[in-house]
Amino acid sequence: MLIAGGASTAQIARTLHVSERTVKRLTAGLLRTLGVANRTEAAALAGRAGLLDPLDV
């Protein structure tokens, strides 16, 4: 939800109590696993898969 909601790396790090470097590393792995180029494509893919509640984004 954080990525789909447009949260920045810093915002995600603060929310999850981890470093920005950790967020960047995990985000890169997620994007690679999903086969998408960026966070926007990841959010779109999640929406198409029905994983997002439009009222929460």
Biopython code that builds the backbone (N, CA, C, O; Angstrom):
import numpy as np
from Bio.PDB.StructureBuilder import StructureBuilder

atoms = [
    (1, "MET", "N", (0.818, -1.187, 0.000)),
    (1, "MET", "CA", (0.000, 0.000, 0.000)),
    (1, "MET", "C", (0.865, 1.257, 0.000)),
    (1, "MET", "O", (0.486, 2.269, -0.588)),
    (2, "LEU", "N", (2.006, 1.201, 0.644)),
    (2, "LEU", "CA", (2.853, 2.390, 0.710)),
    (2, "LEU", "C", (3.329, 2.807, -0.677)),
    (2, "LEU", "O", (3.288, 3.986, -1.029)),
    (3, "ILE", "N", (3.778, 1.837, -1.453)),
    (3, "ILE", "CA", (4.247, 2.165, -2.807)),
    (3, "ILE", "C", (3.084, 2.636, -3.665)),
    (3, "ILE", "O", (3.189, 3.656, -4.345)),
    (4, "ALA", "N", (1.983, 1.910, -3.640)),
    (4, "ALA", "CA", (0.819, 2.277, -4.452)),
    (4, "ALA", "C", (0.253, 3.625, -4.039)),
    (4, "ALA", "O", (-0.308, 4.345, -4.865)),
    (5, "GLY", "N", (0.396, 3.966, -2.779)),
    (5, "GLY", "CA", (-0.097, 5.241, -2.280)),
    (5, "GLY", "C", (0.830, 6.410, -2.591)),
    (5, "GLY", "O", (0.508, 7.557, -2.282)),
    (6, "GLY", "N", (1.976, 6.125, -3.201)),
    (6, "GLY", "CA", (2.885, 7.186, -3.614)),
    (6, "GLY", "C", (3.865, 7.636, -2.544)),
    (6, "GLY", "O", (4.455, 8.710, -2.664)),
    (7, "ALA", "N", (4.049, 6.842, -1.508)),
    (7, "ALA", "CA", (4.990, 7.216, -0.450)),
    (7, "ALA", "C", (6.418, 7.218, -0.986)),
    (7, "ALA", "O", (6.791, 6.380, -1.807)),
    (8, "SER", "N", (7.199, 8.164, -0.509)),
    (8, "SER", "CA", (8.602, 8.244, -0.905)),
    (8, "SER", "C", (9.413, 7.184, -0.167)),
    (8, "SER", "O", (8.932, 6.571, 0.786)),
    (9, "THR", "N", (10.627, 6.980, -0.612)),
    (9, "THR", "CA", (11.525, 6.041, 0.061)),
    (9, "THR", "C", (11.693, 6.433, 1.521)),
    (9, "THR", "O", (11.653, 5.574, 2.402)),
    (10, "ALA", "N", (11.879, 7.707, 1.782)),
    (10, "ALA", "CA", (12.056, 8.181, 3.157)),
    (10, "ALA", "C", (10.808, 7.933, 3.995)),
    (10, "ALA", "O", (10.909, 7.528, 5.153)),
    (11, "GLN", "N", (9.644, 8.169, 3.425)),
    (11, "GLN", "CA", (8.389, 7.942, 4.157)),
    (11, "GLN", "C", (8.203, 6.468, 4.480)),
    (11, "GLN", "O", (7.784, 6.116, 5.583)),
    (12, "ILE", "N", (8.515, 5.611, 3.520)),
    (12, "ILE", "CA", (8.392, 4.171, 3.742)),
    (12, "ILE", "C", (9.369, 3.729, 4.833)),
    (12, "ILE", "O", (9.009, 2.951, 5.716)),
    (13, "ALA", "N", (10.586, 4.222, 4.769)),
    (13, "ALA", "CA", (11.595, 3.862, 5.770)),
    (13, "ALA", "C", (11.144, 4.265, 7.172)),
    (13, "ALA", "O", (11.276, 3.487, 8.117)),
    (14, "ARG", "N", (10.617, 5.467, 7.305)),
    (14, "ARG", "CA", (10.136, 5.919, 8.618)),
    (14, "ARG", "C", (8.973, 5.062, 9.110)),
    (14, "ARG", "O", (8.926, 4.677, 10.279)),
    (15, "THR", "N", (8.043, 4.770, 8.216)),
    (15, "THR", "CA", (6.871, 3.973, 8.595)),
    (15, "THR", "C", (7.269, 2.580, 9.058)),
    (15, "THR", "O", (6.717, 2.063, 10.029)),
    (16, "LEU", "N", (8.227, 1.972, 8.364)),
    (16, "LEU", "CA", (8.626, 0.597, 8.661)),
    (16, "LEU", "C", (9.789, 0.508, 9.648)),
    (16, "LEU", "O", (10.192, -0.586, 10.043)),
    (17, "HIS", "N", (10.323, 1.660, 10.042)),
    (17, "HIS", "CA", (11.461, 1.715, 10.980)),
    (17, "HIS", "C", (12.681, 0.963, 10.455)),
    (17, "HIS", "O", (13.313, 0.186, 11.169)),
    (18, "VAL", "N", (12.989, 1.217, 9.190)),
    (18, "VAL", "CA", (14.177, 0.646, 8.550)),
    (18, "VAL", "C", (14.904, 1.780, 7.839)),
    (18, "VAL", "O", (14.395, 2.898, 7.756)),
    (19, "SER", "N", (16.091, 1.487, 7.329)),
    (19, "SER", "CA", (16.859, 2.516, 6.627)),
    (19, "SER", "C", (16.333, 2.712, 5.208)),
    (19, "SER", "O", (15.675, 1.838, 4.643)),
    (20, "GLU", "N", (16.637, 3.866, 4.654)),
    (20, "GLU", "CA", (16.252, 4.126, 3.257)),
    (20, "GLU", "C", (16.951, 3.148, 2.336)),
    (20, "GLU", "O", (16.389, 2.727, 1.324)),
    (21, "ARG", "N", (18.181, 2.786, 2.686)),
    (21, "ARG", "CA", (18.920, 1.818, 1.867)),
    (21, "ARG", "C", (18.177, 0.485, 1.815)),
    (21, "ARG", "O", (18.106, -0.147, 0.762)),
    (22, "THR", "N", (17.630, 0.061, 2.940)),
    (22, "THR", "CA", (16.862, -1.187, 2.986)),
    (22, "THR", "C", (15.625, -1.086, 2.098)),
    (22, "THR", "O", (15.310, -2.022, 1.362)),
    (23, "VAL", "N", (14.927, 0.037, 2.162)),
    (23, "VAL", "CA", (13.743, 0.231, 1.319)),
    (23, "VAL", "C", (14.130, 0.177, -0.153)),
    (23, "VAL", "O", (13.449, -0.466, -0.952)),
    (24, "LYS", "N", (15.212, 0.843, -0.514)),
    (24, "LYS", "CA", (15.654, 0.838, -1.917)),
    (24, "LYS", "C", (15.992, -0.572, -2.383)),
    (24, "LYS", "O", (15.622, -0.976, -3.485)),
    (25, "ARG", "N", (16.704, -1.324, -1.528)),
    (25, "ARG", "CA", (17.107, -2.687, -1.883)),
    (25, "ARG", "C", (15.876, -3.584, -2.044)),
    (25, "ARG", "O", (15.771, -4.329, -3.019)),
    (26, "LEU", "N", (14.961, -3.511, -1.103)),
    (26, "LEU", "CA", (13.764, -4.353, -1.169)),
    (26, "LEU", "C", (12.847, -3.956, -2.319)),
    (26, "LEU", "O", (12.242, -4.817, -2.957)),
    (27, "THR", "N", (12.742, -2.660, -2.586)),
    (27, "THR", "CA", (11.927, -2.189, -3.709)),
    (27, "THR", "C", (12.504, -2.681, -5.028)),
    (27, "THR", "O", (11.765, -3.122, -5.908)),
    (28, "ALA", "N", (13.824, -2.605, -5.166)),
    (28, "ALA", "CA", (14.468, -3.083, -6.394)),
    (28, "ALA", "C", (14.192, -4.570, -6.594)),
    (28, "ALA", "O", (13.919, -5.006, -7.712)),
    (29, "GLY", "N", (14.261, -5.345, -5.518)),
    (29, "GLY", "CA", (13.965, -6.774, -5.616)),
    (29, "GLY", "C", (12.522, -7.037, -5.997)),
    (29, "GLY", "O", (12.237, -7.922, -6.804)),
    (30, "LEU", "N", (11.616, -6.274, -5.419)),
    (30, "LEU", "CA", (10.198, -6.409, -5.747)),
    (30, "LEU", "C", (9.949, -6.101, -7.221)),
    (30, "LEU", "O", (9.260, -6.851, -7.913)),
    (31, "LEU", "N", (10.511, -4.997, -7.692)),
    (31, "LEU", "CA", (10.317, -4.614, -9.094)),
    (31, "LEU", "C", (10.874, -5.681, -10.030)),
    (31, "LEU", "O", (10.260, -6.012, -11.045)),
    (32, "ARG", "N", (12.044, -6.216, -9.680)),
    (32, "ARG", "CA", (12.663, -7.265, -10.494)),
    (32, "ARG", "C", (11.767, -8.511, -10.511)),
    (32, "ARG", "O", (11.537, -9.098, -11.568)),
    (33, "THR", "N", (11.267, -8.908, -9.342)),
    (33, "THR", "CA", (10.407, -10.088, -9.242)),
    (33, "THR", "C", (9.128, -9.914, -10.049)),
    (33, "THR", "O", (8.673, -10.846, -10.712)),
    (34, "LEU", "N", (8.556, -8.727, -9.990)),
    (34, "LEU", "CA", (7.312, -8.463, -10.714)),
    (34, "LEU", "C", (7.535, -8.242, -12.206)),
    (34, "LEU", "O", (6.592, -8.295, -12.996)),
    (35, "GLY", "N", (8.787, -7.995, -12.588)),
    (35, "GLY", "CA", (9.095, -7.752, -13.997)),
    (35, "GLY", "C", (8.628, -6.399, -14.481)),
    (35, "GLY", "O", (8.229, -6.246, -15.635)),
    (36, "VAL", "N", (8.677, -5.406, -13.587)),
    (36, "VAL", "CA", (8.277, -4.045, -13.954)),
    (36, "VAL", "C", (9.470, -3.103, -13.789)),
    (36, "VAL", "O", (10.446, -3.427, -13.113)),
    (37, "ALA", "N", (9.371, -1.939, -14.415)),
    (37, "ALA", "CA", (10.495, -1.006, -14.437)),
    (37, "ALA", "C", (10.489, -0.005, -13.282)),
    (37, "ALA", "O", (11.535, 0.538, -12.927)),
    (38, "ASN", "N", (9.313, 0.241, -12.695)),
    (38, "ASN", "CA", (9.256, 1.274, -11.663)),
    (38, "ASN", "C", (8.059, 1.062, -10.741)),
    (38, "ASN", "O", (7.239, 0.167, -10.945)),
    (39, "ARG", "N", (7.989, 1.913, -9.723)),
    (39, "ARG", "CA", (6.916, 1.802, -8.723)),
    (39, "ARG", "C", (5.534, 2.016, -9.323)),
    (39, "ARG", "O", (4.563, 1.390, -8.899)),
    (40, "THR", "N", (5.448, 2.887, -10.296)),
    (40, "THR", "CA", (4.159, 3.154, -10.939)),
    (40, "THR", "C", (3.633, 1.901, -11.616)),
    (40, "THR", "O", (2.455, 1.565, -11.489)),
    (41, "GLU", "N", (4.508, 1.210, -12.336)),
    (41, "GLU", "CA", (4.096, -0.037, -12.992)),
    (41, "GLU", "C", (3.730, -1.097, -11.958)),
    (41, "GLU", "O", (2.796, -1.871, -12.172)),
    (42, "ALA", "N", (4.451, -1.143, -10.843)),
    (42, "ALA", "CA", (4.137, -2.108, -9.780)),
    (42, "ALA", "C", (2.752, -1.831, -9.206)),
    (42, "ALA", "O", (1.975, -2.759, -8.981)),
    (43, "ALA", "N", (2.444, -0.567, -8.970)),
    (43, "ALA", "CA", (1.128, -0.201, -8.435)),
    (43, "ALA", "C", (0.026, -0.535, -9.439)),
    (43, "ALA", "O", (-1.037, -1.026, -9.058)),
    (44, "ALA", "N", (0.278, -0.272, -10.708)),
    (44, "ALA", "CA", (-0.716, -0.591, -11.742)),
    (44, "ALA", "C", (-0.952, -2.091, -11.809)),
    (44, "ALA", "O", (-2.091, -2.539, -11.944)),
    (45, "LEU", "N", (0.109, -2.861, -11.715)),
    (45, "LEU", "CA", (-0.007, -4.316, -11.738)),
    (45, "LEU", "C", (-0.821, -4.806, -10.536)),
    (45, "LEU", "O", (-1.682, -5.674, -10.681)),
    (46, "ALA", "N", (-0.551, -4.257, -9.365)),
    (46, "ALA", "CA", (-1.306, -4.630, -8.161)),
    (46, "ALA", "C", (-2.780, -4.279, -8.319)),
    (46, "ALA", "O", (-3.649, -5.043, -7.899)),
    (47, "GLY", "N", (-3.063, -3.131, -8.918)),
    (47, "GLY", "CA", (-4.456, -2.734, -9.149)),
    (47, "GLY", "C", (-5.165, -3.675, -10.093)),
    (47, "GLY", "O", (-6.305, -4.069, -9.847)),
    (48, "ARG", "N", (-4.495, -4.040, -11.175)),
    (48, "ARG", "CA", (-5.098, -4.971, -12.144)),
    (48, "ARG", "C", (-5.330, -6.346, -11.536)),
    (48, "ARG", "O", (-6.258, -7.057, -11.921)),
    (49, "ALA", "N", (-4.481, -6.715, -10.583)),
    (49, "ALA", "CA", (-4.603, -8.021, -9.930)),
    (49, "ALA", "C", (-5.647, -8.000, -8.817)),
    (49, "ALA", "O", (-5.910, -9.026, -8.189)),
    (50, "GLY", "N", (-6.236, -6.841, -8.573)),
    (50, "GLY", "CA", (-7.264, -6.733, -7.548)),
    (50, "GLY", "C", (-6.714, -6.683, -6.137)),
    (50, "GLY", "O", (-7.439, -6.977, -5.186)),
    (51, "LEU", "N", (-5.452, -6.317, -5.978)),
    (51, "LEU", "CA", (-4.815, -6.289, -4.670)),
    (51, "LEU", "C", (-4.973, -4.970, -3.936)),
    (51, "LEU", "O", (-4.581, -4.855, -2.775)),
    (52, "LEU", "N", (-5.540, -3.981, -4.594)),
    (52, "LEU", "CA", (-5.687, -2.663, -3.984)),
    (52, "LEU", "C", (-7.150, -2.311, -3.816)),
    (52, "LEU", "O", (-7.980, -2.624, -4.670)),
    (53, "ASP", "N", (-7.454, -1.664, -2.718)),
    (53, "ASP", "CA", (-8.782, -1.115, -2.497)),
    (53, "ASP", "C", (-8.734, 0.326, -3.001)),
    (53, "ASP", "O", (-7.999, 1.137, -2.437)),
    (54, "PRO", "N", (-9.484, 0.667, -4.029)),
    (54, "PRO", "CA", (-9.428, 2.009, -4.601)),
    (54, "PRO", "C", (-9.679, 3.111, -3.575)),
    (54, "PRO", "O", (-9.222, 4.238, -3.768)),
    (55, "LEU", "N", (-10.383, 2.818, -2.506)),
    (55, "LEU", "CA", (-10.645, 3.825, -1.488)),
    (55, "LEU", "C", (-9.448, 4.076, -0.586)),
    (55, "LEU", "O", (-9.389, 5.097, 0.098)),
    (56, "ASP", "N", (-8.483, 3.142, -0.579)),
    (56, "ASP", "CA", (-7.306, 3.278, 0.268)),
    (56, "ASP", "C", (-6.126, 3.920, -0.443)),
    (56, "ASP", "O", (-5.183, 4.359, 0.215)),
    (57, "VAL", "N", (-6.153, 3.984, -1.758)),
    (57, "VAL", "CA", (-5.007, 4.506, -2.507)),
    (57, "VAL", "C", (-5.091, 5.997, -2.632)),
    (57, "VAL", "O", (-4.212, 6.616, -3.231)),
]
sb = StructureBuilder()
sb.init_structure("model")
sb.init_model(0)
sb.init_chain("A")
sb.init_seg("    ")
for serial, (resi, resn, name, xyz) in enumerate(atoms, 1):
    if name == "N":
        sb.init_residue(resn, " ", resi, " ")
    sb.init_atom(name, np.array(xyz, "f"), 0.0, 1.0, " ", f" {name:<3s}", serial, name[0])
structure = sb.get_structure()
